[in-house]
């Protein structure tokens, strides 16, 4: 199965920002260079299975949440969601993530 690096990158960026981490902090946790982590977020490089596992444990989410897009949503709706999400306050982002965690 081929994964969409851009999707993974967007998810990683949202998780990092929502949790108030810098790219450097996440890279240090993963034991990779900051530039390597930046490539993950930009979609230029796909994280290895080992890195995906470390990220899922770090953020306490399933690997599926990092890898598998909800194919029921058209791309335009997904893009709107990410644009809307990035405009939310930190408090609203936390509330949204908590609700999503409760239903998954």
C-alpha positions, 0 to 999 in steps of 0.5 A: 500500500502506498501512503500519501506523504503530503497527508502524513506531513500535514498530520505531523504538522498539525500534531506538532503545532497543537502540542506546542513543539518545535521541529527541533524538539520532535527531531531530537525525540526521534533522533533525526536531524531537524531538516529530516523532520522538516522533510517529513512535514513537507511531504518530501520524505516518507518517515520509516516504519520505525519513525511512524511507530515512535511518533504514534507512541509519542502522540499517543495515537494509532499508526493508522491515524498517521498513515491512512486518509479518510477516503470518504472526504473529497480533497477540497473538504479535507483541505478546508478542514486543515485550513480551518484547523490551523486558524483555531485557538490553542484551546479550541484545537485541544478541545477538538483533538480530545473529542476526536480521541474520544470517538476513535 
